[in-house]
Amino acid sequence: MFETDTATAPAPSRRTILKAGAAGGLLLVIPLPLARADDRTKAAFAPDAFIRLDTTGKVTLVMPQVEMGQGIYTAHAMMMADEMDADWQMVSVEAAPPNTALYANPMLTVQATGNSNSVRAFWKPLRTTAAAARAMLIAAAAKQWKVDPASCTADSGNVVHAASGRKLSYGALANAAAKELRPADPTLKTPDQFKLIGKPLKRIDTPDKVNGTAKFGIDMMPEGVKFATLAASPVLGGKVGNVDGQSDAMAVPGVKQIVILDDLVAVVGDHYWAAKQGLDALNITWNDGANANVTTALVWADLKKAAASPGLVAKKEGDADKALSNGDKLEAKYELPFLAHAPMEPMNCTVHVTPDSCEIWVGTQVCARTQEAGATITGLPLEKVTVHNQLLGGGFGRRLETDATEKAVRIAQKVDGPVKVVYSREEDIQHDRYRPSYYTQMWATLKDGKIDGWLHRVAGSSVVARWLAPAFAGNHNIDFDEVDSAIDQPYDIPNLRVEAVRAEPPGVTTGFWRGVGPNNNVFAVESFMDELANKAGKDPVDFRRSMLDKNPRLLNALNVVAQKSGWGSALPKRVGRGVCCQPSFASFIATVVEAEVDENGEVHLRRINTAVDVGTAVNPDTIRAQLQGGIVFGLTAALYGEVTLENGRVQQSNFNDYRMLRINQVPNIEVHLIKSAEPPGGIGETGTTAGPPALRNAIYAATGIALRRLPIDREILSGRKKA
Amino acid sequence: MIELKINGETKSVEASPDTPLLWVLRDVLGMTGTKFGCGIAQCGACTVQLDGKSMRSCLLPIGSVGARAITTIEGIGATPVGAKVQKAWLELEVVQCGYCQSGQIMSAAALLANNPNPDDADIDAAMSGNICRCGTYVRIREAIKRAAKA
């Protein structure tokens, strides 16, 4: 039902204008109507860069937001079809080509899919576009019938004039609608008028994913494609020294070519296996460079040193110093490790470079940046670089980076014809852009059983400073992501300060990882809340309830999950329940994990409940799925996730030593959706941030051991090692 | 030349006998439904069936396949069990990114072909070799039970 091939870049006159919105985000201002007949789709009616309607009534939504499992193809199509009153059966979607001017994410200013904001960012702009299209179709019908447009209605792909019983299909009206003036400010539906939004419609991308026909980036097979795999320096940032054994590699059946660049070696063959065998036959020596002595211990020593000094003040309320100087004080320091993304689809990119063109096939969260990377490397003008964006076999932030594409383009420059560059899993894990290590220091004082003073100092690498530099500079050098869910922690605290310390680890490039900054801050805040509740002699849920007066939606979610999880009821020995509350990504979520810690320190998940007020739920079933999956993603990190460095090399390599939760370890996960008519919040990353603190607090309840570092340490939980 | 029986058709491929089936399927025959995930039989993304038994194709040399019938995700829907699994997968909307789901479906279909009424322990035993990074396990379990009842 959907296509992932790309169209040629639309004509430059079809501008979408970005301007700052009142709410601090960005609004998409819809351009003047243009009735451009697209060469490829023969769309009769294309009111802007997003919607195309042809004379058969087929409606195509051009999707800037990429499908990586989160269900956005379906959610955006529902938003469009509902507001346009299109026939759902006639709706399909297509991946947008690279074009920042047309397709930038209004909340990020970049053509990017991330930060759980695709529904939020396009909630109004996309529906406005669709409503304009509906108004133009109605106007066209009314003109034909010589009646007042206000006497006409739209329903399921038809315009209807009830008084005369006349009806015209959208397909029949497409050409005429293209000549209508686009209304500047079309009326949007009120929630009670929604026909599709709020229904658990079936996803449009999944039928092809159960029969092997769905195409991911790694499945691209342009005519004449060859296959390559690569090795970069095991020491991060190292360079190629000598490459011996080249004749052995060339003797491997199917090997065609060895490509040696300054920082990597690739072997090209008739299939991946030949390329891999050829690469393994080489004996490469590397010039390790500046990072040869980098270790995890060094990274942490640097980080803790930087964190010893106060950071930049990201938020201040009352007088935290004064409140912290007297009263019942608690201090805790929380540590989170580097993490790899490990999407199931290893990093890959297919490229064909010719003297005057560069064609790229890849699944990416940053389509326009991919095009820019191709142009920069080849020296070709932007319009000579074509990007065919594909389904993503998991993104999780890994595909917000263009490093793998850059390597593939550089390899392809040396290869005659198209080449598909596929990372081995080992290369994928050892050359990631890692989730930062975070060191978060928390101080608080209690007064009358509630929090009086609060200091939250987060220290870590800034991804935003590299990835979206203007947003870093524009925020007084405070990374908005590093302090996300710290400056907006949900509790009533009279005296509070949040500080941010930026400390870049030697040799390691960091990147966004599902859950981003809130991963760290929700973990620190919610772990600390349990330790404070313990200090106050209060039940963790009651303690939180007493400070959620200004956050009724979160309080409600907490009450729902407490009831659904049987909070407070008796449990066997060494079994505990842990709670996590979070207002992150503009959704309000409370989660309870029930877990057992056995005598060997192994942790067994028993039951998971989560209550969510996401505002308007565009597709409730997708929201449930995202919570279920996100929680597993977060718990995987809490139980196993850690990337360590020795001699500048990442020590983990594949799923045997970078472990994943498996089906036998995952209990039922019940998601309780709270009905709400508020604007939609984000959902893709919320489960990931909710799982780890809830589990950590369950372990605390089960054993009394206050873990302050992830992944969990089974040595400590078994009593073999002191906390 | 090695002859392979894939989804009921005989294919002749030119590749050395030690080449894993995965790469012959994907890169030589262009059957990209079977996925590469780890290359060391840790994740199950490359699962196919050999005479109805689930196998990791990333470590299976084509020279060792012999006359055994290979079934891939492209062919599993033609079997009654495979069709039931695919239907249940869509009814319960198991799939997220979908990359691992070819392997999940191949493992689930092999399980149900041998055990029409698996309990949770049977499902765990048959499916724990298949990693899903999106975390669709809860729905995989339910969908296997739904397919069993269908």
Boltz contact constraints between the chains, C-beta under 6 A:
constraints:
  - contact:
      token1: [A, 68]
      token2: [B, 97]
      max_distance: 6.0
  - contact:
      token1: [A, 69]
      token2: [B, 96]
      max_distance: 6.0
  - contact:
      token1: [A, 69]
      token2: [B, 97]
      max_distance: 6.0
  - contact:
      token1: [A, 69]
      token2: [B, 134]
      max_distance: 6.0
  - contact:
      token1: [A, 206]
      token2: [B, 95]
      max_distance: 6.0
  - contact:
      token1: [A, 209]
      token2: [B, 95]
      max_distance: 6.0
  - contact:
      token1: [A, 209]
      token2: [B, 98]
      max_distance: 6.0
  - contact:
      token1: [A, 209]
      token2: [B, 101]
      max_distance: 6.0
  - contact:
      token1: [A, 210]
      token2: [B, 86]
      max_distance: 6.0
  - contact:
      token1: [A, 210]
      token2: [B, 89]
      max_distance: 6.0
  - contact:
      token1: [A, 211]
      token2: [B, 77]
      max_distance: 6.0
  - contact:
      token1: [A, 212]
      token2: [B, 33]
      max_distance: 6.0
  - contact:
      token1: [A, 212]
      token2: [B, 73]
      max_distance: 6.0
  - contact:
      token1: [A, 212]
      token2: [B, 74]
      max_distance: 6.0
  - contact:
      token1: [A, 212]
      token2: [B, 102]
      max_distance: 6.0
  - contact:
      token1: [A, 214]
      token2: [B, 98]
      max_distance: 6.0
  - contact:
      token1: [A, 219]
      token2: [B, 32]
      max_distance: 6.0
  - contact:
      token1: [A, 221]
      token2: [B, 30]
      max_distance: 6.0
  - contact:
      token1: [A, 227]
      token2: [B, 27]
      max_distance: 6.0
  - contact:
      token1: [A, 253]
      token2: [B, 16]
      max_distance: 6.0
  - contact:
      token1: [A, 271]
      token2: [B, 23]
      max_distance: 6.0
  - contact:
      token1: [A, 271]
      token2: [B, 27]
      max_distance: 6.0
  - contact:
      token1: [A, 271]
      token2: [B, 28]
      max_distance: 6.0
  - contact:
      token1: [A, 272]
      token2: [B, 23]
      max_distance: 6.0
  - contact:
      token1: [A, 272]
      token2: [B, 27]
      max_distance: 6.0
  - contact:
      token1: [A, 273]
      token2: [B, 19]
      max_distance: 6.0
  - contact:
      token1: [A, 273]
      token2: [B, 23]
      max_distance: 6.0
  - contact:
      token1: [A, 344]
      token2: [B, 37]
      max_distance: 6.0
  - contact:
      token1: [A, 344]
      token2: [B, 45]
      max_distance: 6.0
  - contact:
      token1: [A, 344]
      token2: [B, 99]
      max_distance: 6.0
  - contact:
      token1: [A, 344]
      token2: [B, 100]
      max_distance: 6.0
  - contact:
      token1: [A, 344]
      token2: [B, 133]
      max_distance: 6.0
  - contact:
      token1: [A, 345]
      token2: [B, 99]
      max_distance: 6.0
  - contact:
      token1: [A, 393]
      token2: [B, 97]
      max_distance: 6.0
  - contact:
      token1: [A, 393]
      token2: [B, 99]
      max_distance: 6.0
  - contact:
      token1: [A, 394]
      token2: [B, 97]
      max_distance: 6.0
  - contact:
      token1: [A, 394]
      token2: [B, 133]
      max_distance: 6.0
  - contact:
      token1: [A, 425]
      token2: [B, 38]
      max_distance: 6.0
  - contact:
      token1: [A, 425]
      token2: [B, 39]
      max_distance: 6.0
  - contact:
      token1: [A, 621]
      token2: [B, 93]
      max_distance: 6.0
  - contact:
      token1: [A, 628]
      token2: [B, 138]
      max_distance: 6.0
  - contact:
      token1: [A, 629]
      token2: [B, 96]
      max_distance: 6.0
  - contact:
      token1: [A, 629]
      token2: [B, 134]
      max_distance: 6.0
  - contact:
      token1: [A, 629]
      token2: [B, 135]
      max_distance: 6.0
  - contact:
      token1: [A, 632]
      token2: [B, 135]
      max_distance: 6.0
  - contact:
      token1: [A, 633]
      token2: [B, 135]
      max_distance: 6.0
  - contact:
      token1: [A, 654]
      token2: [B, 38]
      max_distance: 6.0
  - contact:
      token1: [A, 654]
      token2: [B, 40]
      max_distance: 6.0
  - contact:
      token1: [A, 655]
      token2: [B, 38]
      max_distance: 6.0
  - contact:
      token1: [A, 655]
      token2: [B, 42]
      max_distance: 6.0
  - contact:
      token1: [A, 655]
      token2: [B, 43]
      max_distance: 6.0
  - contact:
      token1: [A, 656]
      token2: [B, 42]
      max_distance: 6.0
  - contact:
      token1: [A, 660]
      token2: [B, 131]
      max_distance: 6.0
  - contact:
      token1: [A, 662]
      token2: [B, 128]
      max_distance: 6.0
  - contact:
      token1: [A, 663]
      token2: [B, 127]
      max_distance: 6.0
  - contact:
      token1: [A, 663]
      token2: [B, 128]
      max_distance: 6.0
  - contact:
      token1: [A, 663]
      token2: [B, 137]
      max_distance: 6.0
  - contact:
      token1: [A, 664]
      token2: [B, 124]
      max_distance: 6.0
  - contact:
      token1: [A, 664]
      token2: [B, 128]
      max_distance: 6.0
  - contact:
      token1: [A, 666]
      token2: [B, 137]
      max_distance: 6.0
  - contact:
      token1: [A, 668]
      token2: [B, 138]
      max_distance: 6.0
  - contact:
      token1: [A, 669]
      token2: [B, 138]
      max_distance: 6.0
